[in-house]
Amino acid sequence: MASIKLILRKHQLDQTGHCPLYIRIIKDRKTKFITAGVKLKESEWDEGKQRVKKNHSNSARMNASLSQKVADAEGQVADMERKIKTVSVKKLKEAIKGKEVPNFFEYALKQLEKIKKTLSYSTYISYSTHINKLETYNKSKDLYFDEITVEFLNNYKFYLGNTLKNNETTQRHSIIVLGTIFRHAIKEDVIAETMYPFNKLTLKFSAAKRLFLNKAQIDDLTNLNLGENKKSILWRDLFLFSIYAGGLRFSDVLEMQYSNYNQAESKINKLIRKTGRMHQFKIGKVAIDILEKYHKKDAKHDDYLFPILQNKEGYEKFESIRYSETAKYNKLANSHLKSMGEKLKLPFGLSFHLSRHTFATNALNNGMRIEHVSKLMDHSDIGTTQIYAKIISEELDKAVDNFIY
């Protein structure tokens, strides 16, 4: 015999202090929950009497509605148990609610494994991280697609911004990942299209500012006395190399091999990790001097140009190792660069990615055509490069204002 009871899920407390009320069905020691479509404060619910307390402004109407829902559920369960003696708790839930709505987390994890090969490893990790973040907010894996409503998502956005201190861009990405899972479920006819709640959400971008070093700051960094600190010298060299080699990304600098450098023509020829495109371009004297500094006469064709990566076989064979090694060394590089930035009293934290911004802004400032900058940076859309042109324009406006006033 199945038992039915109203349960206030106190562990799912939202930012306003409300908890969702569920109809709980227990059959053969197995449990299923059906949302009652109500949220209450703990002080507004009488567990013993199974009623909304009178301190709630709408208690009478809500109690009448809840009583009807429980009575309907009990009637459905009684009918099912008369017809099928061995009916499961899952079938009972379907009888009350209609077709079983899948658990969001169960579906999301299965779907991630299904599409894993079509994603980059970093994207796969990003998706997994955002799904785990939602689980932490929900305080359990007990969450169904139909429970992820506009109200639920707005409360989740509030949590991301106020509790986790995520900026608007990070909040937006967290929500987009959930929306992607919903679209997969709709495409596979797992859920109805009417369950998609994301069209009614407003998602904003943070106005990210592109930071960069000007010519004087680059010179100061180049001439900064680092003593005998070989590691700091190495990371500075890689940072400067990126600036003078078309703003190459950290992973591409890290894994560059002797085969990627045509010494006779002073050219880099490399498959870019992020875009998967073959990239060829000429480098100038500063970048050449840095390469010559680390050049080994007895090096093999597939040896790395810079003495950083140790686990060559693992790095090239396993995407997970490549991801973790890149993240580890990027963190180490940023730690050394941050210290250098502090010594130089830069007005921002110095990190490796600023080498890319620095190349773009200085190249445009020196008169390089935007099409050429875009090509060197391997941008798929020149609109991305135009962000740097806008920075140059803003810097020029500021200089004129300072001169006039």
PyMOL commands that set and color helices and strands:
alter all, ss='L'
color gray80, all
select helices_A, chain A and resi 10-12+42-44+59-83+89-97+104-118+121-138+145-147+150-162+168-187+193-195+198-200+215-223+230-244+250-254+258-260+285-294+312-317+319-343+354-365+370-376+382-404
alter helices_A, ss='H'
color red, helices_A
select strands_A, chain A and resi 3-8+19-27+30-40+45-46+51-52+261-262+267-271+278-282
alter strands_A, ss='S'
color yellow, strands_A
deselect
rebuild
show_as cartoon
